[in-house]
Amino acid sequence: MAVLSDETWRRHANPWSVWTRYAAFPLLVLAVWSYHAIGWWAVVPVAVTVGFLYINPWLFPPPRSTRSWASKAVLGERVWLKEGKCFLPDQNPRFFLVLTAIALANISALGWGIVQSDAALMIVSTVNVLAGKSWFNDRMVWLFSERVRTSAEYQSWLY
């Protein structure tokens, strides 16, 4: 996403963009799982969902306000990518490594749940992945809130 234009970042900061991406993840899981029911035709719902996720940042107009949690999460991600940080400032890098390991474990469990058609494992793993994404987004809100205090450029993103 680092290659998005300023206008696309503004559009992506629309809460509809954020929340529809959240909603699309379980749909993607179901689309991949549908292979068990419809065979290779599962490529169609997978392609539609992946296509939606790809074009999502361009679908919505800029928000009327960027003061919502969802908008600040996108703006924080923009700051994080712009600054080229691997870790958030003032936080222990080991904590991120642990969270990354947990995320990988959940993605692996989700993949296994799909392969085995284990609904309980798929549901728990999907919820865990979304919870991890929510934590990441919350850290992006925190980052943006910290940076907007001292940067005129970042202050211009807040309206």
PyRosetta script that sets phi, psi and omega in degrees:
from pyrosetta import init, pose_from_sequence

init()
pose = pose_from_sequence("MAVLSDETWRRHANPWSVWTRYAAFPLLVLAVWSYHAIGWWAVVPVAVTVGFLYINPWLFPPPRSTRSWASKAVLGERVWLKEGKCFLPDQNPRFFLVLTAIALANISALGWGIVQSDAALMIVSTVNVLAGKSWFNDRMVWLFSERVRTSAEYQSWLY")
pose.set_psi(1, -7.3)
pose.set_omega(1, -178.2)
pose.set_phi(2, -63.3)
pose.set_psi(2, -17.4)
pose.set_omega(2, -176.5)
pose.set_phi(3, -92.7)
pose.set_psi(3, 8.2)
pose.set_omega(3, 178.7)
pose.set_phi(4, -70.7)
pose.set_psi(4, 144.2)
pose.set_omega(4, 176.2)
pose.set_phi(5, -74.5)
pose.set_psi(5, 167.2)
pose.set_omega(5, 177.5)
pose.set_phi(6, -57.7)
pose.set_psi(6, -43.1)
pose.set_omega(6, 180.0)
pose.set_phi(7, -62.8)
pose.set_psi(7, -41.4)
pose.set_omega(7, -179.4)
pose.set_phi(8, -67.2)
pose.set_psi(8, -39.5)
pose.set_omega(8, 175.6)
pose.set_phi(9, -60.2)
pose.set_psi(9, -41.1)
pose.set_omega(9, 178.8)
pose.set_phi(10, -62.4)
pose.set_psi(10, -42.1)
pose.set_omega(10, 179.9)
pose.set_phi(11, -66.9)
pose.set_psi(11, -40.3)
pose.set_omega(11, -178.9)
pose.set_phi(12, -67.1)
pose.set_psi(12, -23.5)
pose.set_omega(12, 178.6)
pose.set_phi(13, -74.8)
pose.set_psi(13, -2.4)
pose.set_omega(13, 175.4)
pose.set_phi(14, -67.7)
pose.set_psi(14, 127.9)
pose.set_omega(14, 179.8)
pose.set_phi(15, -54.4)
pose.set_psi(15, -30.6)
pose.set_omega(15, 176.6)
pose.set_phi(16, -60.4)
pose.set_psi(16, -36.3)
pose.set_omega(16, 177.7)
pose.set_phi(17, -63.7)
pose.set_psi(17, -45.4)
pose.set_omega(17, -178.4)
pose.set_phi(18, -64.8)
pose.set_psi(18, -51.4)
pose.set_omega(18, -173.3)
pose.set_phi(19, -71.9)
pose.set_psi(19, -30.2)
pose.set_omega(19, 176.1)
pose.set_phi(20, -72.4)
pose.set_psi(20, -28.7)
pose.set_omega(20, 174.5)
pose.set_phi(21, -68.3)
pose.set_psi(21, -40.8)
pose.set_omega(21, 174.6)
pose.set_phi(22, -57.9)
pose.set_psi(22, -48.8)
pose.set_omega(22, -177.7)
pose.set_phi(23, -64.5)
pose.set_psi(23, -28.8)
pose.set_omega(23, -177.3)
pose.set_phi(24, -72.7)
pose.set_psi(24, -26.1)
pose.set_omega(24, -176.7)
pose.set_phi(25, -62.9)
pose.set_psi(25, -49.4)
pose.set_omega(25, 176.6)
pose.set_phi(26, -61.8)
pose.set_psi(26, -32.3)
pose.set_omega(26, 176.9)
pose.set_phi(27, -65.8)
pose.set_psi(27, -37.2)
pose.set_omega(27, 176.6)
pose.set_phi(28, -64.3)
pose.set_psi(28, -42.5)
pose.set_omega(28, 177.7)
pose.set_phi(29, -59.4)
pose.set_psi(29, -47.4)
pose.set_omega(29, 178.6)
pose.set_phi(30, -63.1)
pose.set_psi(30, -38.3)
pose.set_omega(30, 179.4)
pose.set_phi(31, -62.8)
pose.set_psi(31, -43.9)
pose.set_omega(31, 178.3)
pose.set_phi(32, -66.5)
pose.set_psi(32, -43.9)
pose.set_omega(32, 179.5)
pose.set_phi(33, -61.4)
pose.set_psi(33, -30.0)
pose.set_omega(33, -176.0)
pose.set_phi(34, -60.3)
pose.set_psi(34, -12.1)
pose.set_omega(34, 174.8)
pose.set_phi(35, -54.4)
pose.set_psi(35, -36.6)
pose.set_omega(35, -180.0)
pose.set_phi(36, -63.5)
pose.set_psi(36, -30.2)
pose.set_omega(36, -176.6)
pose.set_phi(37, -95.8)
pose.set_psi(37, -37.8)
pose.set_omega(37, -172.8)
pose.set_phi(38, -122.5)
pose.set_psi(38, 9.5)
pose.set_omega(38, 176.9)
pose.set_phi(39, 65.0)
pose.set_psi(39, -144.0)
pose.set_omega(39, -175.6)
pose.set_phi(40, -66.6)
pose.set_psi(40, -12.3)
pose.set_omega(40, 173.4)
pose.set_phi(41, -63.2)
pose.set_psi(41, -15.0)
pose.set_omega(41, 177.3)
pose.set_phi(42, -60.6)
pose.set_psi(42, -20.5)
pose.set_omega(42, 177.9)
pose.set_phi(43, -58.8)
pose.set_psi(43, -32.6)
pose.set_omega(43, -177.9)
pose.set_phi(44, -64.8)
pose.set_psi(44, -55.8)
pose.set_omega(44, 179.1)
pose.set_phi(45, -66.0)
pose.set_psi(45, -31.0)
pose.set_omega(45, 176.3)
pose.set_phi(46, -63.9)
pose.set_psi(46, -47.3)
pose.set_omega(46, -179.2)
pose.set_phi(47, -62.9)
pose.set_psi(47, -41.0)
pose.set_omega(47, 179.0)
pose.set_phi(48, -62.8)
pose.set_psi(48, -45.4)
pose.set_omega(48, -178.5)
pose.set_phi(49, -66.8)
pose.set_psi(49, -45.6)
pose.set_omega(49, 178.3)
pose.set_phi(50, -63.1)
pose.set_psi(50, -40.4)
pose.set_omega(50, 176.6)
pose.set_phi(51, -59.9)
pose.set_psi(51, -43.7)
pose.set_omega(51, 177.7)
pose.set_phi(52, -61.3)
pose.set_psi(52, -46.1)
pose.set_omega(52, 180.0)
pose.set_phi(53, -61.3)
pose.set_psi(53, -35.2)
pose.set_omega(53, 179.9)
pose.set_phi(54, -68.6)
pose.set_psi(54, -46.5)
pose.set_omega(54, -175.2)
pose.set_phi(55, -85.1)
pose.set_psi(55, -10.3)
pose.set_omega(55, -176.0)
pose.set_phi(56, -48.1)
pose.set_psi(56, -46.0)
pose.set_omega(56, -177.9)
pose.set_phi(57, -60.7)
pose.set_psi(57, -17.8)
pose.set_omega(57, -178.6)
pose.set_phi(58, -100.6)
pose.set_psi(58, -7.8)
pose.set_omega(58, -171.0)
pose.set_phi(59, -76.4)
pose.set_psi(59, -31.0)
pose.set_omega(59, -170.1)
pose.set_phi(60, -109.6)
pose.set_psi(60, 151.3)
pose.set_omega(60, 176.7)
pose.set_phi(61, -72.8)
pose.set_psi(61, 163.7)
pose.set_omega(61, 173.5)
pose.set_phi(62, -56.5)
pose.set_psi(62, 145.2)
pose.set_omega(62, -178.8)
pose.set_phi(63, -70.6)
pose.set_psi(63, 157.6)
pose.set_omega(63, 175.8)
pose.set_phi(64, -66.5)
pose.set_psi(64, -27.5)
pose.set_omega(64, 179.1)
pose.set_phi(65, -145.3)
pose.set_psi(65, 145.7)
pose.set_omega(65, 176.2)
pose.set_phi(66, -106.4)
pose.set_psi(66, 23.9)
pose.set_omega(66, -177.5)
pose.set_phi(67, -91.3)
pose.set_psi(67, -0.8)
pose.set_omega(67, 178.6)
pose.set_phi(68, -78.3)
pose.set_psi(68, 159.5)
pose.set_omega(68, 177.1)
pose.set_phi(69, -56.6)
pose.set_psi(69, -45.1)
pose.set_omega(69, -177.6)
pose.set_phi(70, -63.0)
pose.set_psi(70, -43.8)
pose.set_omega(70, 179.4)
pose.set_phi(71, -64.0)
pose.set_psi(71, -43.3)
pose.set_omega(71, 179.6)
pose.set_phi(72, -65.5)
pose.set_psi(72, -31.0)
pose.set_omega(72, 176.5)
pose.set_phi(73, -63.0)
pose.set_psi(73, -43.1)
pose.set_omega(73, 178.5)
pose.set_phi(74, -67.4)
pose.set_psi(74, -43.1)
pose.set_omega(74, 179.4)
pose.set_phi(75, -64.7)
pose.set_psi(75, -37.2)
pose.set_omega(75, 176.1)
pose.set_phi(76, -64.8)
pose.set_psi(76, -40.0)
pose.set_omega(76, 176.8)
pose.set_phi(77, -63.0)
pose.set_psi(77, -38.0)
pose.set_omega(77, 177.4)
pose.set_phi(78, -62.7)
pose.set_psi(78, -43.2)
pose.set_omega(78, 177.0)
pose.set_phi(79, -61.5)
pose.set_psi(79, -48.1)
pose.set_omega(79, -177.3)
pose.set_phi(80, -57.8)
pose.set_psi(80, -46.0)
pose.set_omega(80, 179.1)
pose.set_phi(81, -69.5)
pose.set_psi(81, -40.4)
pose.set_omega(81, -179.7)
pose.set_phi(82, -62.1)
pose.set_psi(82, -39.4)
pose.set_omega(82, -178.9)
pose.set_phi(83, -83.0)
pose.set_psi(83, -7.9)
pose.set_omega(83, 177.1)
pose.set_phi(84, 63.4)
pose.set_psi(84, 37.4)
pose.set_omega(84, -177.3)
pose.set_phi(85, -87.6)
pose.set_psi(85, 141.2)
pose.set_omega(85, 171.5)
pose.set_phi(86, -88.9)
pose.set_psi(86, -33.7)
pose.set_omega(86, -177.5)
pose.set_phi(87, -128.4)
pose.set_psi(87, 159.0)
pose.set_omega(87, 175.6)
pose.set_phi(88, -77.4)
pose.set_psi(88, 143.5)
pose.set_omega(88, 176.3)
pose.set_phi(89, -62.9)
pose.set_psi(89, 152.9)
pose.set_omega(89, 177.1)
pose.set_phi(90, 64.0)
pose.set_psi(90, 18.9)
pose.set_omega(90, 176.6)
pose.set_phi(91, -131.4)
pose.set_psi(91, 145.9)
pose.set_omega(91, -177.0)
pose.set_phi(92, -69.4)
pose.set_psi(92, 122.6)
pose.set_omega(92, 179.3)
pose.set_phi(93, -58.0)
pose.set_psi(93, -30.1)
pose.set_omega(93, 178.8)
pose.set_phi(94, -62.5)
pose.set_psi(94, -34.3)
pose.set_omega(94, 178.1)
pose.set_phi(95, -60.3)
pose.set_psi(95, -43.4)
pose.set_omega(95, 177.9)
pose.set_phi(96, -64.8)
pose.set_psi(96, -38.2)
pose.set_omega(96, 179.0)
pose.set_phi(97, -64.5)
pose.set_psi(97, -39.2)
pose.set_omega(97, 177.1)
pose.set_phi(98, -64.3)
pose.set_psi(98, -45.3)
pose.set_omega(98, 179.4)
pose.set_phi(99, -63.7)
pose.set_psi(99, -36.9)
pose.set_omega(99, 176.7)
pose.set_phi(100, -64.2)
pose.set_psi(100, -42.1)
pose.set_omega(100, 178.1)
pose.set_phi(101, -63.1)
pose.set_psi(101, -41.1)
pose.set_omega(101, 177.7)
pose.set_phi(102, -63.7)
pose.set_psi(102, -42.6)
pose.set_omega(102, 178.6)
pose.set_phi(103, -62.1)
pose.set_psi(103, -43.9)
pose.set_omega(103, 178.4)
pose.set_phi(104, -63.4)
pose.set_psi(104, -39.0)
pose.set_omega(104, 177.5)
pose.set_phi(105, -63.3)
pose.set_psi(105, -41.2)
pose.set_omega(105, 179.7)
pose.set_phi(106, -69.6)
pose.set_psi(106, -39.3)
pose.set_omega(106, 176.8)
pose.set_phi(107, -64.5)
pose.set_psi(107, -41.8)
pose.set_omega(107, 177.4)
pose.set_phi(108, -62.4)
pose.set_psi(108, -44.7)
pose.set_omega(108, 178.6)
pose.set_phi(109, -62.9)
pose.set_psi(109, -39.4)
pose.set_omega(109, 177.7)
pose.set_phi(110, -62.6)
pose.set_psi(110, -46.4)
pose.set_omega(110, 177.2)
pose.set_phi(111, -58.5)
pose.set_psi(111, -43.6)
pose.set_omega(111, 178.7)
pose.set_phi(112, -64.5)
pose.set_psi(112, -41.7)
pose.set_omega(112, 178.2)
pose.set_phi(113, -61.1)
pose.set_psi(113, -38.1)
pose.set_omega(113, 177.8)
pose.set_phi(114, -67.9)
pose.set_psi(114, -48.0)
pose.set_omega(114, -179.5)
pose.set_phi(115, -59.1)
pose.set_psi(115, -42.6)
pose.set_omega(115, -177.8)
pose.set_phi(116, -86.4)
pose.set_psi(116, -4.0)
pose.set_omega(116, -176.8)
pose.set_phi(117, 55.5)
pose.set_psi(117, 44.0)
pose.set_omega(117, 179.9)
pose.set_phi(118, -96.9)
pose.set_psi(118, 98.8)
pose.set_omega(118, -174.4)
pose.set_phi(119, -59.5)
pose.set_psi(119, -43.1)
pose.set_omega(119, -178.1)
pose.set_phi(120, -62.2)
pose.set_psi(120, -45.5)
pose.set_omega(120, 179.1)
pose.set_phi(121, -64.6)
pose.set_psi(121, -39.7)
pose.set_omega(121, 178.6)
pose.set_phi(122, -63.3)
pose.set_psi(122, -44.0)
pose.set_omega(122, -177.9)
pose.set_phi(123, -66.5)
pose.set_psi(123, -48.7)
pose.set_omega(123, -179.2)
pose.set_phi(124, -62.1)
pose.set_psi(124, -43.9)
pose.set_omega(124, -179.4)
pose.set_phi(125, -66.1)
pose.set_psi(125, -39.9)
pose.set_omega(125, 178.4)
pose.set_phi(126, -63.2)
pose.set_psi(126, -45.2)
pose.set_omega(126, 177.6)
pose.set_phi(127, -60.9)
pose.set_psi(127, -42.7)
pose.set_omega(127, 179.6)
pose.set_phi(128, -64.5)
pose.set_psi(128, -41.0)
pose.set_omega(128, 178.2)
pose.set_phi(129, -62.7)
pose.set_psi(129, -45.0)
pose.set_omega(129, 179.4)
pose.set_phi(130, -66.3)
pose.set_psi(130, -35.2)
pose.set_omega(130, 176.1)
pose.set_phi(131, -65.1)
pose.set_psi(131, -41.7)
pose.set_omega(131, 176.5)
pose.set_phi(132, -63.2)
pose.set_psi(132, -40.3)
pose.set_omega(132, 177.7)
pose.set_phi(133, -65.0)
pose.set_psi(133, -37.8)
pose.set_omega(133, 177.9)
pose.set_phi(134, -64.8)
pose.set_psi(134, -40.9)
pose.set_omega(134, 177.5)
pose.set_phi(135, -61.8)
pose.set_psi(135, -46.2)
pose.set_omega(135, 178.7)
pose.set_phi(136, -58.7)
pose.set_psi(136, -46.8)
pose.set_omega(136, 179.4)
pose.set_phi(137, -60.9)
pose.set_psi(137, -38.7)
pose.set_omega(137, 178.6)
pose.set_phi(138, -64.2)
pose.set_psi(138, -37.6)
pose.set_omega(138, 175.9)
pose.set_phi(139, -66.3)
pose.set_psi(139, -33.2)
pose.set_omega(139, 177.4)
pose.set_phi(140, -68.5)
pose.set_psi(140, -36.6)
pose.set_omega(140, 175.0)
pose.set_phi(141, -62.2)
pose.set_psi(141, -45.2)
pose.set_omega(141, 178.5)
pose.set_phi(142, -59.5)
pose.set_psi(142, -46.7)
pose.set_omega(142, -179.4)
pose.set_phi(143, -60.1)
pose.set_psi(143, -47.4)
pose.set_omega(143, -179.8)
pose.set_phi(144, -62.1)
pose.set_psi(144, -42.6)
pose.set_omega(144, -179.9)
pose.set_phi(145, -61.6)
pose.set_psi(145, -35.7)
pose.set_omega(145, 176.6)
pose.set_phi(146, -70.4)
pose.set_psi(146, -46.2)
pose.set_omega(146, -174.7)
pose.set_phi(147, -73.2)
pose.set_psi(147, -31.3)
pose.set_omega(147, -176.5)
pose.set_phi(148, -66.1)
pose.set_psi(148, -22.3)
pose.set_omega(148, 179.7)
pose.set_phi(149, -67.2)
pose.set_psi(149, -28.4)
pose.set_omega(149, -171.7)
pose.set_phi(150, -120.8)
pose.set_psi(150, 1.3)
pose.set_omega(150, -176.3)
pose.set_phi(151, -123.3)
pose.set_psi(151, 119.4)
pose.set_omega(151, 177.6)
pose.set_phi(152, -63.3)
pose.set_psi(152, -37.1)
pose.set_omega(152, 178.7)
pose.set_phi(153, -61.3)
pose.set_psi(153, -48.2)
pose.set_omega(153, -178.7)
pose.set_phi(154, -68.4)
pose.set_psi(154, -33.9)
pose.set_omega(154, 176.3)
pose.set_phi(155, -61.9)
pose.set_psi(155, -32.3)
pose.set_omega(155, 180.0)
pose.set_phi(156, -68.9)
pose.set_psi(156, -18.1)
pose.set_omega(156, 179.0)
pose.set_phi(157, -80.9)
pose.set_psi(157, -14.9)
pose.set_omega(157, -175.9)
pose.set_phi(158, -99.6)
pose.set_psi(158, 119.1)
pose.set_omega(158, 178.5)
pose.set_phi(159, -147.6)
pose.dump_pdb("model.pdb")
